[in-house]
Amino acid sequence: MFIHRHPYAPFIPENATKLIVGTLPPPRFSMGQLKPGDVNFCYGSIDGQLWPILDAIFQLNLKFEDTQEAILQRKNFLKSRGIGICDIVESAERSKIDASDLGMQNITLRDVVGYLKQYPKVDTLLFTGGNSKNGPEYFFRKHLKTYGLKLRVISNEVPRIHEFSIGDRLISTVSLTAPSGAANRAVGGMSLYKQIKRTNSKFTTQDFRIMQYREFF
């Protein structure tokens, strides 16, 4: 059994108003076996789409390489926009060494609500995936129950929007379409994607995410 531990502590600038919340990076990041083009930082997989999406939205001219410069580019961007990253899974066991969320067992969650109490300016959580089993929204719902809290529906349209309260503080959550190749089939089945694709044959699943993410970042 492989123990998959998150290799990165939460990165939360003091001015953060938004937190990106996912699960775990691919196991190679915990094993120190990066691929060419990987960046040794949150969402740094060359196969992932979060940083390419943000690069396209904000014209960041990011480097995709295993260097300190590439890491610093990302940290500076997050600080400048008041965005933090606090994935919800601290560790999990895997019988097969891969990046599948469904393959995670005996999962230990991070105390995201505890971090929210430490950073009172945060008013939005951006989930990099939805409420399917072992997705970030799925885990966050379980986490909230330990505090006697639950999500309230604001919009059931993709991306789904909820809210919850910590005392008199209201926090919104947005369940973005996952920035992974595995989610491309789901994107392809969405009515809005199909509608745009019919009028623009060059429109891609990446373009769809850029359009969606732009509204919330």
VEXNUVO-449892 format. One record per residue (C-alpha): y, x negated, z negated. Coordinates in nm, 2 decimals, always signed. Example, Ala and Ser with C-alpha at 12.3 -4.5 7.8 and 13.67 -1.06 7.14 Angstrom:
! residues 2
+--------+--------+--------+
:      Y :      X :      Z :
+--------+--------+--------+
:  -0.45 :  -1.23 :  -0.78 :
:  -0.11 :  -1.37 :  -0.71 :
+--------+--------+--------+
***
This chain:
! residues 217
+--------+--------+--------+
:      Y :      X :      Z :
+--------+--------+--------+
:  +0.00 :  +0.00 :  +0.00 :
:  +0.34 :  -0.14 :  +0.10 :
:  +0.63 :  -0.10 :  -0.15 :
:  +0.93 :  -0.03 :  +0.06 :
:  +1.24 :  -0.11 :  -0.14 :
:  +1.59 :  -0.05 :  -0.01 :
:  +1.74 :  -0.40 :  +0.06 :
:  +2.11 :  -0.30 :  +0.01 :
:  +2.30 :  -0.17 :  -0.29 :
:  +2.53 :  +0.12 :  -0.22 :
:  +2.85 :  +0.00 :  -0.05 :
:  +3.13 :  +0.22 :  -0.18 :
:  +3.50 :  +0.11 :  -0.15 :
:  +3.73 :  +0.22 :  -0.43 :
:  +3.92 :  +0.44 :  -0.18 :
:  +3.61 :  +0.62 :  -0.05 :
:  +3.64 :  +0.99 :  +0.03 :
:  +3.32 :  +1.01 :  +0.23 :
:  +2.97 :  +0.88 :  +0.17 :
:  +2.71 :  +0.83 :  +0.44 :
:  +2.37 :  +0.92 :  +0.30 :
:  +2.04 :  +0.84 :  +0.46 :
:  +1.70 :  +0.73 :  +0.34 :
:  +1.57 :  +0.38 :  +0.40 :
:  +1.62 :  +0.12 :  +0.68 :
:  +1.32 :  +0.00 :  +0.87 :
:  +1.08 :  -0.21 :  +0.66 :
:  +1.16 :  -0.53 :  +0.84 :
:  +1.50 :  -0.53 :  +0.66 :
:  +1.33 :  -0.54 :  +0.33 :
:  +1.09 :  -0.81 :  +0.45 :
:  +1.36 :  -1.03 :  +0.59 :
:  +1.21 :  -1.01 :  +0.94 :
:  +1.51 :  -0.90 :  +1.15 :
:  +1.49 :  -0.85 :  +1.53 :
:  +1.74 :  -1.00 :  +1.78 :
:  +2.05 :  -0.78 :  +1.77 :
:  +1.99 :  -0.65 :  +1.41 :
:  +2.27 :  -0.68 :  +1.16 :
:  +2.18 :  -0.76 :  +0.80 :
:  +2.36 :  -0.46 :  +0.66 :
:  +2.33 :  -0.08 :  +0.62 :
:  +2.22 :  +0.09 :  +0.94 :
:  +2.20 :  -0.25 :  +1.11 :
:  +1.89 :  -0.18 :  +1.32 :
:  +1.94 :  -0.26 :  +1.69 :
:  +1.73 :  +0.05 :  +1.76 :
:  +1.96 :  +0.27 :  +1.55 :
:  +2.26 :  +0.46 :  +1.68 :
:  +2.51 :  +0.50 :  +1.39 :
:  +2.71 :  +0.18 :  +1.45 :
:  +2.71 :  +0.22 :  +1.84 :
:  +2.84 :  +0.58 :  +1.78 :
:  +3.11 :  +0.47 :  +1.55 :
:  +3.19 :  +0.17 :  +1.78 :
:  +3.24 :  +0.42 :  +2.06 :
:  +3.46 :  +0.66 :  +1.85 :
:  +3.69 :  +0.40 :  +1.70 :
:  +3.68 :  +0.13 :  +1.97 :
:  +3.57 :  -0.13 :  +1.71 :
:  +3.43 :  -0.39 :  +1.95 :
:  +3.15 :  -0.46 :  +1.71 :
:  +2.91 :  -0.75 :  +1.73 :
:  +2.54 :  -0.67 :  +1.72 :
:  +2.39 :  -0.99 :  +1.59 :
:  +2.26 :  -1.14 :  +1.26 :
:  +2.59 :  -1.30 :  +1.15 :
:  +2.84 :  -1.27 :  +0.86 :
:  +3.11 :  -1.18 :  +1.12 :
:  +2.91 :  -0.87 :  +1.22 :
:  +2.86 :  -0.77 :  +0.86 :
:  +3.23 :  -0.82 :  +0.78 :
:  +3.34 :  -0.61 :  +1.08 :
:  +3.14 :  -0.32 :  +0.94 :
:  +3.26 :  -0.36 :  +0.58 :
:  +3.63 :  -0.39 :  +0.69 :
:  +3.59 :  -0.07 :  +0.90 :
:  +3.44 :  +0.12 :  +0.61 :
:  +3.71 :  +0.01 :  +0.37 :
:  +3.99 :  +0.09 :  +0.62 :
:  +3.86 :  +0.45 :  +0.67 :
:  +3.76 :  +0.52 :  +0.30 :
:  +3.39 :  +0.55 :  +0.39 :
:  +3.10 :  +0.44 :  +0.17 :
:  +2.73 :  +0.42 :  +0.22 :
:  +2.49 :  +0.53 :  -0.05 :
:  +2.14 :  +0.60 :  +0.08 :
:  +1.94 :  +0.83 :  -0.15 :
:  +1.60 :  +0.65 :  -0.15 :
:  +1.57 :  +0.35 :  -0.38 :
:  +1.20 :  +0.28 :  -0.30 :
:  +0.89 :  +0.44 :  -0.16 :
:  +0.52 :  +0.35 :  -0.09 :
:  +0.38 :  +0.34 :  +0.26 :
:  +0.02 :  +0.32 :  +0.37 :
:  +0.15 :  +0.23 :  +0.72 :
:  +0.44 :  -0.01 :  +0.76 :
:  +0.68 :  +0.18 :  +0.98 :
:  +1.02 :  +0.36 :  +0.95 :
:  +0.89 :  +0.71 :  +0.94 :
:  +1.05 :  +0.93 :  +0.68 :
:  +0.73 :  +1.14 :  +0.66 :
:  +0.53 :  +0.83 :  +0.58 :
:  +0.71 :  +0.77 :  +0.25 :
:  +0.51 :  +0.84 :  -0.07 :
:  +0.58 :  +0.81 :  -0.44 :
:  +0.95 :  +0.81 :  -0.38 :
:  +1.22 :  +0.69 :  -0.62 :
:  +1.56 :  +0.84 :  -0.56 :
:  +1.90 :  +0.69 :  -0.63 :
:  +2.13 :  +0.87 :  -0.87 :
:  +2.38 :  +0.98 :  -0.60 :
:  +2.54 :  +1.23 :  -0.84 :
:  +2.59 :  +0.95 :  -1.08 :
:  +2.77 :  +0.75 :  -0.81 :
:  +2.99 :  +1.05 :  -0.73 :
:  +3.10 :  +1.06 :  -1.09 :
:  +3.20 :  +0.69 :  -1.06 :
:  +3.40 :  +0.75 :  -0.74 :
:  +3.60 :  +1.07 :  -0.80 :
:  +3.78 :  +1.05 :  -0.47 :
:  +3.46 :  +1.13 :  -0.27 :
:  +3.47 :  +1.48 :  -0.14 :
:  +3.23 :  +1.47 :  +0.15 :
:  +2.87 :  +1.35 :  +0.20 :
:  +2.76 :  +1.28 :  +0.55 :
:  +2.38 :  +1.31 :  +0.57 :
:  +2.22 :  +1.11 :  +0.86 :
:  +1.96 :  +1.39 :  +0.91 :
:  +1.88 :  +1.73 :  +0.78 :
:  +1.65 :  +1.93 :  +0.55 :
:  +1.32 :  +1.85 :  +0.72 :
:  +1.07 :  +1.70 :  +0.48 :
:  +1.18 :  +1.36 :  +0.35 :
:  +1.51 :  +1.38 :  +0.52 :
:  +1.83 :  +1.30 :  +0.33 :
:  +1.94 :  +1.66 :  +0.28 :
:  +1.59 :  +1.74 :  +0.16 :
:  +1.59 :  +1.47 :  -0.10 :
:  +1.95 :  +1.55 :  -0.21 :
:  +1.85 :  +1.91 :  -0.28 :
:  +1.57 :  +1.78 :  -0.50 :
:  +1.81 :  +1.54 :  -0.67 :
:  +2.07 :  +1.82 :  -0.74 :
:  +1.80 :  +2.03 :  -0.91 :
:  +1.77 :  +1.75 :  -1.18 :
:  +2.13 :  +1.82 :  -1.26 :
:  +2.10 :  +2.20 :  -1.24 :
:  +2.30 :  +2.21 :  -0.93 :
:  +2.24 :  +2.35 :  -0.58 :
:  +2.39 :  +2.36 :  -0.23 :
:  +2.58 :  +2.66 :  -0.11 :
:  +2.58 :  +2.74 :  +0.26 :
:  +2.91 :  +2.72 :  +0.44 :
:  +2.77 :  +2.71 :  +0.80 :
:  +2.42 :  +2.72 :  +0.93 :
:  +2.52 :  +2.60 :  +1.27 :
:  +2.43 :  +2.24 :  +1.36 :
:  +2.55 :  +2.03 :  +1.20 :
:  +2.48 :  +2.24 :  +0.89 :
:  +2.76 :  +2.24 :  +0.62 :
:  +2.71 :  +2.31 :  +0.25 :
:  +2.91 :  +2.26 :  -0.07 :
:  +2.84 :  +2.21 :  -0.44 :
:  +3.04 :  +2.16 :  -0.75 :
:  +3.05 :  +1.89 :  -1.02 :
:  +3.26 :  +2.06 :  -1.29 :
:  +3.57 :  +2.18 :  -1.11 :
:  +3.53 :  +1.93 :  -0.83 :
:  +3.41 :  +2.07 :  -0.49 :
:  +3.21 :  +1.84 :  -0.26 :
:  +3.11 :  +1.92 :  +0.10 :
:  +2.79 :  +1.80 :  +0.27 :
:  +2.74 :  +1.77 :  +0.65 :
:  +2.39 :  +1.73 :  +0.79 :
:  +2.45 :  +1.53 :  +1.11 :
:  +2.20 :  +1.50 :  +1.39 :
:  +2.00 :  +1.19 :  +1.29 :
:  +2.12 :  +0.87 :  +1.47 :
:  +1.77 :  +0.77 :  +1.57 :
:  +1.57 :  +0.78 :  +1.89 :
:  +1.32 :  +1.00 :  +1.72 :
:  +1.58 :  +1.28 :  +1.71 :
:  +1.65 :  +1.27 :  +2.08 :
:  +1.39 :  +1.54 :  +2.15 :
:  +1.56 :  +1.77 :  +1.90 :
:  +1.90 :  +1.71 :  +2.06 :
:  +1.76 :  +1.78 :  +2.40 :
:  +1.65 :  +2.12 :  +2.28 :
:  +1.99 :  +2.23 :  +2.14 :
:  +2.16 :  +2.51 :  +2.33 :
:  +2.50 :  +2.33 :  +2.32 :
:  +2.35 :  +2.01 :  +2.46 :
:  +2.18 :  +2.21 :  +2.74 :
:  +2.50 :  +2.39 :  +2.82 :
:  +2.70 :  +2.07 :  +2.85 :
:  +2.42 :  +1.90 :  +3.04 :
:  +2.42 :  +2.18 :  +3.30 :
:  +2.79 :  +2.11 :  +3.38 :
:  +2.77 :  +1.73 :  +3.35 :
:  +2.44 :  +1.57 :  +3.45 :
:  +2.55 :  +1.23 :  +3.31 :
:  +2.59 :  +1.37 :  +2.96 :
:  +2.35 :  +1.20 :  +2.72 :
:  +2.20 :  +1.25 :  +2.38 :
:  +2.42 :  +0.97 :  +2.26 :
:  +2.73 :  +1.14 :  +2.41 :
:  +2.63 :  +1.45 :  +2.21 :
:  +2.62 :  +1.26 :  +1.88 :
:  +2.95 :  +1.09 :  +1.96 :
:  +3.10 :  +1.44 :  +2.01 :
:  +2.95 :  +1.57 :  +1.69 :
:  +3.02 :  +1.27 :  +1.47 :
:  +3.39 :  +1.24 :  +1.58 :
:  +3.47 :  +1.56 :  +1.41 :
:  +3.35 :  +1.44 :  +1.07 :
:  +3.44 :  +1.07 :  +1.07 :
+--------+--------+--------+
***
